Amino acid sequence: MGQRTQSVFEVVKTFEDYSTGKKSKKTYVGSYHNQWGIAKMQLFDVMRFVTSYQDGCSKDDYDMPEHLYKAYRLDGNEYENPFKGKATPEKVMDWINKTQDNNDGGLLLKLNVDNFNNIQSGELYIFNDPEKDYDEYYDKHPDGDSDKVFNVNRCISFFEYMSLYPQYFNEPFVTAFTALMRFYNIEIKEPEREGEC
């Protein structure tokens, strides 16, 4: 039971050798499960990540936070099937559908950080809520196909995400969240067409 969601955070860090002027990049990926990730609970994880990620940074590595709001990290030891590889919305949705217990959607946060771990830019992708898709479908089709599968399978706009559970999204929260995203130069991606990322 619960509102089960998954989030993937990808950080691309640029290293610069000031003696040679050469730059190199390294990618770090962390995946998380939130048993109560409905609505703004996922967004609390995003807020906590972007404001506290430096706590885990060391000179040569980038350790993802072990705990976010109410999420636990899928690290391949205690928990199975962490996300691996380059994070794209399509790959993350496929990973969720094939390996995770999910009924309320997910998200992908991609960050670019500099040599000093300062966020330079980012992108936030929000995925649909299969449980809401299920409810909407059977409201319209009470005798519909009982074998129909409802997956995390499309990106949605921030407006659509808020409309799924409007009781959670009061004006002060929305203002704080969007201002934080602007401060860190993180774009909340809006699909150009429904179903696209």
C-alpha positions as protocol buffer text, in pm:
chain_id: "A"
residue {
  index: 1
  type: MET
  ca { x: 0 y: 0 z: 0 }
}
residue {
  index: 2
  type: GLY
  ca { x: 113 y: 355 z: -56 }
}
residue {
  index: 3
  type: GLN
  ca { x: 177 y: 603 z: -331 }
}
residue {
  index: 4
  type: ARG
  ca { x: 484 y: 442 z: -479 }
}
residue {
  index: 5
  type: THR
  ca { x: 708 y: 652 z: -702 }
}
residue {
  index: 6
  type: GLN
  ca { x: 1063 y: 641 z: -832 }
}
residue {
  index: 7
  type: SER
  ca { x: 1305 y: 923 z: -905 }
}
residue {
  index: 8
  type: VAL
  ca { x: 1632 y: 920 z: -1094 }
}
residue {
  index: 9
  type: PHE
  ca { x: 1890 y: 1193 z: -1040 }
}
residue {
  index: 10
  type: GLU
  ca { x: 2175 y: 1231 z: -1287 }
}
residue {
  index: 11
  type: VAL
  ca { x: 2462 y: 1470 z: -1220 }
}
residue {
  index: 12
  type: VAL
  ca { x: 2717 y: 1552 z: -1488 }
}
residue {
  index: 13
  type: LYS
  ca { x: 3021 y: 1713 z: -1333 }
}
residue {
  index: 14
  type: THR
  ca { x: 3281 y: 1902 z: -1536 }
}
residue {
  index: 15
  type: PHE
  ca { x: 3635 y: 1876 z: -1405 }
}
residue {
  index: 16
  type: GLU
  ca { x: 3888 y: 2131 z: -1518 }
}
residue {
  index: 17
  type: ASP
  ca { x: 4264 y: 2097 z: -1487 }
}
residue {
  index: 18
  type: TYR
  ca { x: 4376 y: 2456 z: -1453 }
}
residue {
  index: 19
  type: SER
  ca { x: 4739 y: 2372 z: -1525 }
}
residue {
  index: 20
  type: THR
  ca { x: 4657 y: 2228 z: -1869 }
}
residue {
  index: 21
  type: GLY
  ca { x: 4321 y: 2387 z: -1944 }
}
residue {
  index: 22
  type: LYS
  ca { x: 4174 y: 2045 z: -2021 }
}
residue {
  index: 23
  type: LYS
  ca { x: 3819 y: 1962 z: -1921 }
}
residue {
  index: 24
  type: SER
  ca { x: 3663 y: 1625 z: -1858 }
}
residue {
  index: 25
  type: LYS
  ca { x: 3318 y: 1512 z: -1751 }
}
residue {
  index: 26
  type: LYS
  ca { x: 3195 y: 1240 z: -1521 }
}
residue {
  index: 27
  type: THR
  ca { x: 2835 y: 1125 z: -1478 }
}
residue {
  index: 28
  type: TYR
  ca { x: 2684 y: 1011 z: -1148 }
}
residue {
  index: 29
  type: VAL
  ca { x: 2339 y: 850 z: -1125 }
}
residue {
  index: 30
  type: GLY
  ca { x: 2124 y: 771 z: -824 }
}
residue {
  index: 31
  type: SER
  ca { x: 1778 y: 613 z: -822 }
}
residue {
  index: 32
  type: TYR
  ca { x: 1530 y: 632 z: -536 }
}
residue {
  index: 33
  type: HIS
  ca { x: 1204 y: 475 z: -426 }
}
residue {
  index: 34
  type: ASN
  ca { x: 950 y: 676 z: -228 }
}
residue {
  index: 35
  type: GLN
  ca { x: 677 y: 470 z: -65 }
}
residue {
  index: 36
  type: TRP
  ca { x: 470 y: 786 z: -10 }
}
residue {
  index: 37
  type: GLY
  ca { x: 577 y: 979 z: -318 }
}
residue {
  index: 38
  type: ILE
  ca { x: 242 y: 1115 z: -420 }
}
residue {
  index: 39
  type: ALA
  ca { x: 214 y: 1475 z: -547 }
}
residue {
  index: 40
  type: LYS
  ca { x: 454 y: 1718 z: -384 }
}
residue {
  index: 41
  type: MET
  ca { x: 641 y: 1447 z: -191 }
}
residue {
  index: 42
  type: GLN
  ca { x: 846 y: 1382 z: -508 }
}
residue {
  index: 43
  type: LEU
  ca { x: 907 y: 1755 z: -542 }
}
residue {
  index: 44
  type: PHE
  ca { x: 1031 y: 1773 z: -182 }
}
residue {
  index: 45
  type: ASP
  ca { x: 1296 y: 1520 z: -288 }
}
residue {
  index: 46
  type: VAL
  ca { x: 1399 y: 1747 z: -575 }
}
residue {
  index: 47
  type: MET
  ca { x: 1415 y: 2049 z: -343 }
}
residue {
  index: 48
  type: ARG
  ca { x: 1621 y: 1863 z: -85 }
}
residue {
  index: 49
  type: PHE
  ca { x: 1855 y: 1725 z: -348 }
}
residue {
  index: 50
  type: VAL
  ca { x: 1940 y: 2056 z: -512 }
}
residue {
  index: 51
  type: THR
  ca { x: 1986 y: 2236 z: -181 }
}
residue {
  index: 52
  type: SER
  ca { x: 2190 y: 1968 z: 0 }
}
residue {
  index: 53
  type: TYR
  ca { x: 2371 y: 1757 z: -259 }
}
residue {
  index: 54
  type: GLN
  ca { x: 2709 y: 1912 z: -173 }
}
residue {
  index: 55
  type: ASP
  ca { x: 2698 y: 1741 z: 166 }
}
residue {
  index: 56
  type: GLY
  ca { x: 2804 y: 1420 z: -6 }
}
residue {
  index: 57
  type: CYS
  ca { x: 3071 y: 1566 z: -233 }
}
residue {
  index: 58
  type: SER
  ca { x: 3434 y: 1482 z: -194 }
}
residue {
  index: 59
  type: LYS
  ca { x: 3732 y: 1582 z: -405 }
}
residue {
  index: 60
  type: ASP
  ca { x: 3728 y: 1279 z: -633 }
}
residue {
  index: 61
  type: ASP
  ca { x: 3372 y: 1151 z: -616 }
}
residue {
  index: 62
  type: TYR
  ca { x: 3011 y: 1252 z: -588 }
}
residue {
  index: 63
  type: ASP
  ca { x: 2803 y: 1057 z: -337 }
}
residue {
  index: 64
  type: MET
  ca { x: 2431 y: 1084 z: -383 }
}
residue {
  index: 65
  type: PRO
  ca { x: 2234 y: 1156 z: -65 }
}
residue {
  index: 66
  type: GLU
  ca { x: 2129 y: 827 z: 92 }
}
residue {
  index: 67
  type: HIS
  ca { x: 1795 y: 966 z: 208 }
}
residue {
  index: 68
  type: LEU
  ca { x: 1580 y: 1237 z: 62 }
}
residue {
  index: 69
  type: TYR
  ca { x: 1237 y: 1336 z: 189 }
}
residue {
  index: 70
  type: LYS
  ca { x: 1091 y: 990 z: 251 }
}
residue {
  index: 71
  type: ALA
  ca { x: 1281 y: 807 z: -18 }
}
residue {
  index: 72
  type: TYR
  ca { x: 1546 y: 540 z: 4 }
}
residue {
  index: 73
  type: ARG
  ca { x: 1822 y: 488 z: -244 }
}
residue {
  index: 74
  type: LEU
  ca { x: 1815 y: 190 z: -477 }
}
residue {
  index: 75
  type: ASP
  ca { x: 2180 y: 95 z: -449 }
}
residue {
  index: 76
  type: GLY
  ca { x: 2190 y: -267 z: -565 }
}
residue {
  index: 77
  type: ASN
  ca { x: 2280 y: -399 z: -220 }
}
residue {
  index: 78
  type: GLU
  ca { x: 1988 y: -369 z: 17 }
}
residue {
  index: 79
  type: TYR
  ca { x: 1742 y: -289 z: -260 }
}
residue {
  index: 80
  type: GLU
  ca { x: 1719 y: -444 z: -603 }
}
residue {
  index: 81
  type: ASN
  ca { x: 1734 y: -302 z: -952 }
}
residue {
  index: 82
  type: PRO
  ca { x: 1886 y: 46 z: -933 }
}
residue {
  index: 83
  type: PHE
  ca { x: 1877 y: 249 z: -1252 }
}
residue {
  index: 84
  type: LYS
  ca { x: 2194 y: 213 z: -1457 }
}
residue {
  index: 85
  type: GLY
  ca { x: 2327 y: 383 z: -1765 }
}
residue {
  index: 86
  type: LYS
  ca { x: 2262 y: 719 z: -1926 }
}
residue {
  index: 87
  type: ALA
  ca { x: 1939 y: 868 z: -1794 }
}
residue {
  index: 88
  type: THR
  ca { x: 1687 y: 971 z: -2057 }
}
residue {
  index: 89
  type: PRO
  ca { x: 1314 y: 1005 z: -1988 }
}
residue {
  index: 90
  type: GLU
  ca { x: 1240 y: 705 z: -2210 }
}
residue {
  index: 91
  type: LYS
  ca { x: 1498 y: 483 z: -2039 }
}
residue {
  index: 92
  type: VAL
  ca { x: 1384 y: 586 z: -1692 }
}
residue {
  index: 93
  type: MET
  ca { x: 1017 y: 515 z: -1773 }
}
residue {
  index: 94
  type: ASP
  ca { x: 1114 y: 178 z: -1921 }
}
residue {
  index: 95
  type: TRP
  ca { x: 1318 y: 94 z: -1608 }
}
residue {
  index: 96
  type: ILE
  ca { x: 1025 y: 190 z: -1382 }
}
residue {
  index: 97
  type: ASN
  ca { x: 780 y: -25 z: -1577 }
}
residue {
  index: 98
  type: LYS
  ca { x: 1005 y: -329 z: -1601 }
}
residue {
  index: 99
  type: THR
  ca { x: 1160 y: -337 z: -1253 }
}
residue {
  index: 100
  type: GLN
  ca { x: 978 y: -116 z: -1004 }
}
residue {
  index: 101
  type: ASP
  ca { x: 664 y: -120 z: -791 }
}
residue {
  index: 102
  type: ASN
  ca { x: 502 y: 205 z: -905 }
}
residue {
  index: 103
  type: ASN
  ca { x: 149 y: 340 z: -903 }
}
residue {
  index: 104
  type: ASP
  ca { x: 188 y: 719 z: -890 }
}
residue {
  index: 105
  type: GLY
  ca { x: 447 y: 819 z: -1149 }
}
residue {
  index: 106
  type: GLY
  ca { x: 803 y: 938 z: -1122 }
}
residue {
  index: 107
  type: LEU
  ca { x: 1055 y: 1193 z: -1232 }
}
residue {
  index: 108
  type: LEU
  ca { x: 1403 y: 1250 z: -1372 }
}
residue {
  index: 109
  type: LEU
  ca { x: 1628 y: 1535 z: -1261 }
}
residue {
  index: 110
  type: LYS
  ca { x: 1939 y: 1602 z: -1470 }
}
residue {
  index: 111
  type: LEU
  ca { x: 2197 y: 1848 z: -1336 }
}
residue {
  index: 112
  type: ASN
  ca { x: 2518 y: 1994 z: -1476 }
}
residue {
  index: 113
  type: VAL
  ca { x: 2767 y: 2107 z: -1211 }
}
residue {
  index: 114
  type: ASP
  ca { x: 3103 y: 2277 z: -1238 }
}
residue {
  index: 115
  type: ASN
  ca { x: 3441 y: 2194 z: -1092 }
}
residue {
  index: 116
  type: PHE
  ca { x: 3330 y: 2346 z: -760 }
}
residue {
  index: 117
  type: ASN
  ca { x: 2998 y: 2154 z: -747 }
}
residue {
  index: 118
  type: ASN
  ca { x: 2790 y: 2459 z: -830 }
}
residue {
  index: 119
  type: ILE
  ca { x: 2477 y: 2382 z: -1031 }
}
residue {
  index: 120
  type: GLN
  ca { x: 2506 y: 2543 z: -1373 }
}
residue {
  index: 121
  type: SER
  ca { x: 2185 y: 2414 z: -1529 }
}
residue {
  index: 122
  type: GLY
  ca { x: 1938 y: 2131 z: -1513 }
}
residue {
  index: 123
  type: GLU
  ca { x: 1623 y: 1972 z: -1647 }
}
residue {
  index: 124
  type: LEU
  ca { x: 1331 y: 1821 z: -1458 }
}
residue {
  index: 125
  type: TYR
  ca { x: 1105 y: 1567 z: -1632 }
}
residue {
  index: 126
  type: ILE
  ca { x: 781 y: 1465 z: -1460 }
}
residue {
  index: 127
  type: PHE
  ca { x: 606 y: 1141 z: -1559 }
}
residue {
  index: 128
  type: ASN
  ca { x: 238 y: 1052 z: -1562 }
}
residue {
  index: 129
  type: ASP
  ca { x: 48 y: 895 z: -1275 }
}
residue {
  index: 130
  type: PRO
  ca { x: -73 y: 546 z: -1380 }
}
residue {
  index: 131
  type: GLU
  ca { x: -328 y: 531 z: -1098 }
}
residue {
  index: 132
  type: LYS
  ca { x: -494 y: 852 z: -1218 }
}
residue {
  index: 133
  type: ASP
  ca { x: -484 y: 725 z: -1577 }
}
residue {
  index: 134
  type: TYR
  ca { x: -655 y: 406 z: -1455 }
}
residue {
  index: 135
  type: ASP
  ca { x: -927 y: 601 z: -1271 }
}
residue {
  index: 136
  type: GLU
  ca { x: -988 y: 833 z: -1564 }
}
residue {
  index: 137
  type: TYR
  ca { x: -1010 y: 547 z: -1811 }
}
residue {
  index: 138
  type: TYR
  ca { x: -1264 y: 347 z: -1608 }
}
residue {
  index: 139
  type: ASP
  ca { x: -1469 y: 659 z: -1530 }
}
residue {
  index: 140
  type: LYS
  ca { x: -1512 y: 699 z: -1906 }
}
residue {
  index: 141
  type: HIS
  ca { x: -1524 y: 325 z: -1987 }
}
residue {
  index: 142
  type: PRO
  ca { x: -1691 y: 143 z: -1694 }
}
residue {
  index: 143
  type: ASP
  ca { x: -1701 y: -177 z: -1898 }
}
residue {
  index: 144
  type: GLY
  ca { x: -1352 y: -130 z: -2034 }
}
residue {
  index: 145
  type: ASP
  ca { x: -1082 y: -389 z: -2085 }
}
residue {
  index: 146
  type: SER
  ca { x: -994 y: -522 z: -1739 }
}
residue {
  index: 147
  type: ASP
  ca { x: -657 y: -641 z: -1869 }
}
residue {
  index: 148
  type: LYS
  ca { x: -554 y: -292 z: -1982 }
}
residue {
  index: 149
  type: VAL
  ca { x: -207 y: -199 z: -1854 }
}
residue {
  index: 150
  type: PHE
  ca { x: -141 y: 145 z: -1706 }
}
residue {
  index: 151
  type: ASN
  ca { x: 226 y: 236 z: -1704 }
}
residue {
  index: 152
  type: VAL
  ca { x: 451 y: 533 z: -1650 }
}
residue {
  index: 153
  type: ASN
  ca { x: 473 y: 613 z: -2020 }
}
residue {
  index: 154
  type: ARG
  ca { x: 468 y: 986 z: -2090 }
}
residue {
  index: 155
  type: CYS
  ca { x: 604 y: 1317 z: -1971 }
}
residue {
  index: 156
  type: ILE
  ca { x: 353 y: 1564 z: -1835 }
}
residue {
  index: 157
  type: SER
  ca { x: 361 y: 1937 z: -1773 }
}
residue {
  index: 158
  type: PHE
  ca { x: 399 y: 2085 z: -1427 }
}
residue {
  index: 159
  type: PHE
  ca { x: 44 y: 2223 z: -1463 }
}
residue {
  index: 160
  type: GLU
  ca { x: -96 y: 1875 z: -1537 }
}
residue {
  index: 161
  type: TYR
  ca { x: 102 y: 1731 z: -1247 }
}
residue {
  index: 162
  type: MET
  ca { x: -47 y: 1986 z: -1008 }
}
residue {
  index: 163
  type: SER
  ca { x: -397 y: 1922 z: -1143 }
}
residue {
  index: 164
  type: LEU
  ca { x: -376 y: 1553 z: -1045 }
}
residue {
  index: 165
  type: TYR
  ca { x: -378 y: 1641 z: -672 }
}
residue {
  index: 166
  type: PRO
  ca { x: -467 y: 2010 z: -645 }
}
residue {
  index: 167
  type: GLN
  ca { x: -518 y: 1989 z: -269 }
}
residue {
  index: 168
  type: TYR
  ca { x: -139 y: 1958 z: -226 }
}
residue {
  index: 169
  type: PHE
  ca { x: -39 y: 2255 z: -439 }
}
residue {
  index: 170
  type: ASN
  ca { x: -118 y: 2580 z: -264 }
}
residue {
  index: 171
  type: GLU
  ca { x: 23 y: 2904 z: -400 }
}
residue {
  index: 172
  type: PRO
  ca { x: 309 y: 2940 z: -147 }
}
residue {
  index: 173
  type: PHE
  ca { x: 442 y: 2593 z: -229 }
}
residue {
  index: 174
  type: VAL
  ca { x: 420 y: 2642 z: -606 }
}
residue {
  index: 175
  type: THR
  ca { x: 588 y: 2982 z: -576 }
}
residue {
  index: 176
  type: ALA
  ca { x: 869 y: 2841 z: -360 }
}
residue {
  index: 177
  type: PHE
  ca { x: 928 y: 2541 z: -585 }
}
residue {
  index: 178
  type: THR
  ca { x: 932 y: 2731 z: -913 }
}
residue {
  index: 179
  type: ALA
  ca { x: 1153 y: 3005 z: -764 }
}
residue {
  index: 180
  type: LEU
  ca { x: 1402 y: 2741 z: -644 }
}
residue {
  index: 181
  type: MET
  ca { x: 1412 y: 2586 z: -990 }
}
residue {
  index: 182
  type: ARG
  ca { x: 1476 y: 2927 z: -1148 }
}
residue {
  index: 183
  type: PHE
  ca { x: 1747 y: 3006 z: -891 }
}
residue {
  index: 184
  type: TYR
  ca { x: 1936 y: 2690 z: -987 }
}
residue {
  index: 185
  type: ASN
  ca { x: 1865 y: 2737 z: -1360 }
}
residue {
  index: 186
  type: ILE
  ca { x: 1665 y: 2412 z: -1373 }
}
residue {
  index: 187
  type: GLU
  ca { x: 1409 y: 2396 z: -1651 }
}
residue {
  index: 188
  type: ILE
  ca { x: 1085 y: 2216 z: -1573 }
}
residue {
  index: 189
  type: LYS
  ca { x: 1040 y: 2044 z: -1908 }
}
residue {
  index: 190
  type: GLU
  ca { x: 705 y: 2086 z: -2076 }
}
residue {
  index: 191
  type: PRO
  ca { x: 617 y: 1832 z: -2346 }
}
residue {
  index: 192
  type: GLU
  ca { x: 566 y: 1995 z: -2685 }
}
residue {
  index: 193
  type: ARG
  ca { x: 299 y: 1739 z: -2765 }
}
residue {
  index: 194
  type: GLU
  ca { x: 112 y: 1507 z: -2530 }
}
residue {
  index: 195
  type: GLY
  ca { x: 309 y: 1192 z: -2463 }
}
residue {
  index: 196
  type: GLU
  ca { x: 645 y: 1337 z: -2566 }
}
residue {
  index: 197
  type: CYS
  ca { x: 938 y: 1438 z: -2349 }
}
